[in-house]
Amino acid sequence: MNPTLEAKFEQLKSLIADLESVVVAFSGGIDSTLVLKVAHDVLGTEAVGVTADSPSVPRSELVEAKKIAKKIGSLHMVIETQEINDENYAKNPKNRCYFCKSELYSQLVSVARQLGVKNILNGTNLDDLGDYRPGLEAADEYSVISPLVKVGLNKEEVRELAKFLEIPIWDKPSSPCLSSRIPYGEEVTPEKLAMVEEAEKFLKTFKIRELRVRHFGLRARIEVHSEDHPVIKKNLPKIREKFDKIGFTEIKIAPFKSGSLNVLANIAHV
């Protein structure tokens, strides 16, 4: 580990130690996993990971979050969030994530009070500040602390530090919620989310590591990296058959791009 990263690591441990007790908004992604790992190592039972469960969370991600928390050894809770029942969220405006995070953080505040915990942490890293993330506004409103930002850790450094700490998912691709597959302005429903989840789960059986299935009504846009295009084309008859059963009667294959619906909506995305 280079001296700069080592210094940031020491700052991260010191920052979290000074907080004395924390609830970590733990999605199972690499950023929040790193925060939970360090918090557990520093604070022990005074650190609790809390994972939100809702229709926008793939079952596979929830299962993996439980496994990761167990491997870390951290206390872990799963709570049901109700953002899908919020009309502001379901209408799918460009700031949809604000309403999702407001629901999450309001519940985490209640959990923290019940546990007698002083602080709520999230996994926001330095690179996230340059992206369009309306959820950051909700974090500010609920006084959620972003320790990775405070010590200046970007995504690459998060992965490097996670690898050093032998966190097995250090190279895990980002996995935003299923609602991010639905174009802004199109209603988010449990049915649409289930369609996307089933479609992506099926494609992953072909050993495709990173992908998105965007929901455009009856049309599904499959986004994969260029090296995975031959896999899609080779298995296209099977994919068409499966997608037709799911409810997608048309398929389009496109290059993978995280945040591509932000681009369509003319929202800045890094």
Buried (B, 14 or more C-beta within 10 A) or exposed (E): BEEEBEEBBEBBBEBBBEBEBBBBBBBBBBBBBBBBBBBBBBBEEBBBBBBBBBBBBBEBBBEBBBEBBEBBEBBBBBBEBEBBEBEBBBBBBBBBBBBBBBBBBEBBBEBBEEBEBEBBBBBBBBBBEEBBBBBBEBBEEBEBBBBBBBBBBBBEBBBBBBBEBEBEBBEBEEBBBBBBBBBBEBEBBEEBBBBBBBBBEBBBEBEBEBBBBBBBEEEBBBBBEEEBBEBBEEBBEEBBEBBEEBBBEEBEBEEBEBBBBBEEBEBEBE
